Amino acid sequence: MSTTEDELTAIRDSVAALCARFPGEYWRELDRERAYPTAFVRAMTEEGFLGALIPEEYGGSGLGLRAATAILQEVHKSGCNAGACHAQMYTMGTILKHGTAEQKDRWLPGIASGAIRLQAFGVTEPTSGSETLALSTTAVRDGDRYVVNGQKIWTSRAEHSDFMILLARTTPKDQVAKKGDGLSVFMLDMSAALKAGTLTIRPIRTMMNHSTTEVFFDGVEVSADNLIGEEGKGFKYILDGMNAERTLIAAECLGDAQWFIDKASKYVTDRKVFGRPIGANQGVQFPIARAYAQYRAAALMVERAAERFDAGLTAGEEANIAKMLASEASWAAAEACVQAHGGFAFAEEFDIERKFRETRLYQVAPISTNLVLAFLAQNALGMPRSY
């Protein structure tokens, strides 16, 4: 699992070479049509990058989270966007850590090869938002199956997934001893449910091309064999995966920050007004330099979170801090890049306005900055809970 610096460099070079096949025009066309980057996802799959965290015995690369962060950071540094496929890398962690041997054998090889698309993560609901313990989607046991009813929202890539990792309530909230109990995790066969007419997917058009949806469950049947781990203990299983998710999203933000900083630095060096480069003015230099400092600081925390995760240590604090700092660094870099380019930043052909919209998302999702601060205040500093 440990990856050397030379190996990380080789990984980054391979990712950069792949991304060079998908220049700005490819992403601009998709953005105009709000289309899914099928060719890019296929290329990432064929190169084995999306199976990086799956052990070799199941057909994956057997790499650690540190290597996975290098992959996603390079994707975004190259001007591409991994949001269409990054869940394929980490969502399977619930199966890997908590699934039975039979479940691992059944699903992991297909996920590693791309034969099984596991892109959807069904947790958030319209009425509960980030208050996961208040979710109301139910899965009721009926013999050798569960019947699921309810709704999820902001379920990205649902239209491009074969399966979903679903968190649903199997015990009513008023019947559990601990508020974190009573939630269970399932590997839900979306293709079968769509064919049966019990699952409905409705796309949500957003300010960026993110392929997100709301999903409705109306008597969806899930085999009891698809229950992952112990019934009622699913909340803690999901928390495990969230630390990996937040660290990987943070790595994408680092890549965005690098892209903006590189773009801005080159432009202000080449652009001349009144006979000299505009980058000679401190008012232009300093915001870019400050964003660079923020990026470097955030990168240290991303590496720290990945190292702890790979070592099997608790990484909740580090993963949350990494995600917050990296998303703020990418936004600062985006602001500096827009300001440096002036009106040209709003022209589609420069790709800045697209990346600007894309990177703004990460201060809101997969967890908002305010929730990170609440987590740190209450868990790292021992302050009273506000809820």
Secondary structure as UniProt FT lines:
FT   HELIX           5..19
FT   TURN            20..21
FT   HELIX           24..33
FT   HELIX           38..46
FT   TURN            47..48
FT   HELIX           49..51
FT   TURN            52..53
FT   HELIX           56..58
FT   HELIX           65..77
FT   TURN            78..79
FT   TURN            83..86
FT   HELIX           87..90
FT   TURN            91..92
FT   HELIX           93..98
FT   HELIX           101..113
FT   STRAND          118..122
FT   TURN            126..130
FT   HELIX           132..134
FT   STRAND          138..142
FT   TURN            143..144
FT   STRAND          145..153
FT   TURN            156..157
FT   HELIX           158..160
FT   STRAND          163..169
FT   HELIX           173..175
FT   TURN            179..180
FT   STRAND          183..189
FT   HELIX           190..196
FT   STRAND          199..204
FT   STRAND          212..223
FT   HELIX           224..226
FT   STRAND          227..228
FT   TURN            231..232
FT   HELIX           234..270
FT   STRAND          272..273
FT   TURN            274..275
FT   STRAND          276..277
FT   HELIX           278..280
FT   HELIX           282..310
FT   TURN            311..312
FT   HELIX           316..341
FT   HELIX           342..346
FT   HELIX           348..350
FT   HELIX           352..360
FT   HELIX           361..363
FT   HELIX           369..375
FT   HELIX           376..380
//
